[in-house]
């Protein structure tokens, strides 16, 4: 599935003269010549795959390389299915916001939280408000009182350049 070129060395691409050879079933063939290992692999109808090139001598494994790559890709696809993408919605407020505007924005945030999304509240500080970021924290504390029944505060209100931020996540059930 990946677009990168496969760098694994197989069969005739292996340049080492002697290799430590391991079978697909765990059989230890020991340190043998590369040609001998190739004959064993050909006799079994499998591939000789270089596993550890930096080892002394290099380690090769006799396996069905096509099947091995298929199983690797299958594991990657399964891991991608289990990933969960977190959607963060952002709601911007100001220090001089009216109570009815706060109520409306909190109603939106509650809908987002109930649908499983995370919500970041940001209070933008304009002009001289930057000198007094506590006013932004007060607005966020007021919002938090209206949100605490359905959400958990992931981050306490924090000051970041011209913003005061707070992250609210859904409560774990």
N, C-alpha and C positions, 0 to 999 in steps of 0.2 A: 504494500500500500504506500510505502514511503517513496519519495522521488529520488533520494540519494542513491548513488551507485554502490552496489554491494562490493565490499573490499575483501571478502573472504576468499582465501586461496584454496583451490580444489585440484585434485589429481595432478596433471602435468604442470600446473602453475607453481607447484611447490618446488623450490630450488635446493633445499637442504639435502645432503647426501645421506645422513643418518637421522632417523626420527624415533621418538618413543611412540609406539603404536598401541591404541586402545580400541577394542571392538565396540560395536553398538550395544551389545549385551553386557558390557563390562569386562570382557576378556582382555587380559593383559598380554600383549605379544612381545613386550619388552623393547629394547633398543635394536632396531633392525634397519637395513638399508631402505631408502625411499622406494627403490624399484621393487623390493620384496613386499613392502607394505602395499604398493599399488597392485601387485599380482594378487595378493590376498583379497583386496577390495574388489578387483575385477572378478575374481572367482566367486565372490558372494553376490555380485551384481549390485554393489554399493559404491559410494564415493569415498575418496580419501580427503578429509577436510582438515586443514591446519587450524588447530584450536589455540595453541600458545606458541607464537612465533619467537618470543623473546626467551623462552626457556632453553636450557642447554642439556640435551639436544631438544629441538622443537617437538611439541606434542601434536600428534595427528590422531584423528578419530575416524574409524570406518563407520559410515552411516548413510542413510538415504537422505541426501541434502535437500531434495525437493520437498520431502515430507517434513523435514526439520524447519525449513523456511515457512511452510504452510502453517505449522503449529505456532511458530513465533508470531506470524501475522494474526492468527486467530486469538492469541493471548492479548496482543495489542488492541484488537477490536473490542474484546471483552472489557479491557481496562477502560477504554474510551466510553463504553456504554455505562459504566458505573460512575463516571465522573459526574459531578453535579455543578452546574454553572450557577453562580450566585449573581442575582440581578440586584443592583443597587440603584434605587431611585433617589433623586436629590430634590429636596424642597428648600427653596431659598426664602429667607425671612430678612427683615430689617429691624433695627432697634426701635424705630418709631412706628411699628405695625399696630393696627387697631385690633381689638379683641375679636371682632367678627371675622376679620381676615385670618387670624390665628385659628379660630374655630373651623373655617373652611379648609385651611391647609392641613389641620390635624385630621379632619374627616377624610381627605385624600390619602393621608399617610396611613390611617387605620385600614383603608381598603387595600393599600399596597401590602401592609403587614399581614392581613388576613389571607392574601393570595400568596404568601410565602416569600415575599421580597424583603430585602433590607432597605431601610430608609436612612439617608443622611440629611440631617437638618443643618443648614448653613446660614449663619447670620452675617451679612455683609456690613462691615463698619466703614462709614463714609466720613471723610474729613476729620474733625476733632474727636469723633467717636473712637478712633484708634487709640487715643490716650486713655480711654476708659472702657476696656473690653469687658469689664464686669457687667455692664448693661446688656451685652450680648448673651452672657451666661445666664442672666436673669430671664431673658426671653426664652432661652432653651429650657431652663428649669420649669417655667410656666407650661411649656409644651410637654415636657416630660410628665408632669402631673396628670395630663390628659391622656397620655399614652401608656402609662405603667401597668394598666390592667391587661393589656394584650401583648406587650413587648418587653424585651429586656434591653437595658442600655449596654451596648457592647463597648462603647468608649464614653468616658466622662467628657463633658464639654471641654474642648481643647482649642487653644488659640494658635492660628496658623496665618501668618502675614496679615491680611485684612479680613480674615474670616474667623468665626468661632464655630467649630464643628461638633456635632454629636451624632453617633451612629446608633440606631435602634434596630434590633433584630427580632424576629418572631420568637415567642416563648416556646421552649422545648416541651413537647407534651409527653 
